[in-house]
Amino acid sequence: EEVLEAKGERRIAVGSPNFYVCGFDAAGDKLWTTNLGAAVRTTASLDNRAVAGCEDGSLYVLSAVGKVLGRAEAGSRITALTAVGDTIVAGCASGSVTAWNL
């Protein structure tokens, strides 16, 4: 799960193995649900965006309201994500590490 902010409010993005990323407010109320078409293995936040790494090697960038803003391929199952400045770094099951400047 990752914390992001939208309109000054703290929100949490949580991924699931059943293909969904869900956004929740600080009270735990679900705000949005987005189906990514692959099991979500890990999430990270970057500014007011959520990032989801999937079983099939896809990386998705979502807005603070769950809209898919972009997609990239890591080439292998994404097992870890972290944000470094404006860069997302993904660790993959193959042992590779890939970075995207967002």
C-alpha positions in Angstrom: 0.0 0.0 0.0 1.2 3.5 -0.7 0.1 6.9 0.5 -0.6 9.7 -2.0 -2.3 13.0 -1.8 -5.1 14.5 -3.8 -6.6 17.9 -3.2 -4.7 18.1 0.1 -6.1 14.8 1.4 -4.1 11.8 2.2 -5.1 8.7 0.3 -3.9 5.1 0.2 -3.5 3.0 -3.0 -3.6 -0.8 -2.4 -3.0 -3.5 -5.1 -4.5 -7.0 -5.2 -3.7 -10.3 -6.9 -7.2 -10.2 -8.5 -6.0 -7.4 -10.9 -7.3 -4.3 -9.0 -5.8 -1.2 -7.5 -8.1 0.5 -5.0 -7.9 4.0 -3.6 -9.0 4.7 0.0 -9.3 7.9 2.0 -7.8 8.4 5.5 -11.1 7.1 7.0 -10.8 3.8 5.1 -13.6 4.6 2.6 -13.1 3.2 -0.9 -12.8 6.1 -3.4 -12.0 4.2 -6.6 -11.2 0.8 -8.1 -9.2 0.2 -11.3 -8.8 -3.2 -13.0 -5.3 -3.4 -14.5 -5.8 -6.9 -16.1 -2.9 -8.5 -14.2 -2.2 -9.4 -10.6 -0.8 -6.3 -8.8 2.3 -7.3 -6.9 3.5 -3.9 -5.4 2.6 -0.2 -5.3 4.4 3.0 -4.8 3.5 6.7 -4.8 5.1 9.6 -6.6 3.7 13.1 -6.0 -0.1 12.7 -6.4 0.2 9.6 -8.5 0.0 5.9 -7.7 2.3 3.4 -9.4 1.5 -0.3 -9.6 3.8 -3.2 -10.6 2.2 -6.3 -11.9 2.8 -10.0 -12.2 3.1 -9.8 -16.0 5.9 -7.2 -15.9 3.6 -4.2 -16.5 4.0 -0.9 -14.7 1.0 1.4 -14.5 0.9 5.0 -13.4 -2.5 6.1 -12.1 -3.9 9.5 -11.1 -5.0 10.2 -7.5 -8.5 9.3 -8.7 -7.6 5.9 -10.3 -7.3 6.9 -14.0 -4.5 5.1 -15.9 -2.1 7.8 -17.0 0.6 5.5 -18.6 2.0 2.0 -18.9 5.5 0.6 -19.3 7.0 -2.9 -19.5 9.7 -4.2 -17.2 10.2 -7.5 -19.0 9.7 -9.6 -15.9 7.4 -9.8 -12.8 7.8 -6.7 -10.8 8.5 -7.6 -7.2 9.4 -4.2 -5.7 8.9 -0.5 -6.4 10.3 2.7 -4.9 10.2 6.3 -5.8 13.4 8.4 -6.0 12.6 12.0 -6.8 10.8 11.9 -10.1 12.0 8.3 -10.9 10.3 5.0 -10.2 12.7 2.1 -9.7 11.4 -1.5 -10.2 13.1 -4.7 -9.0 12.0 -7.7 -11.0 11.9 -11.5 -10.4 14.5 -11.9 -13.1 17.0 -10.0 -11.0 17.0 -6.9 -13.2 16.4 -3.4 -11.9 14.7 -0.9 -14.2 14.1 2.9 -13.7 11.6 5.2 -15.4 11.8 9.0 -15.1 8.2 10.2 -14.7 
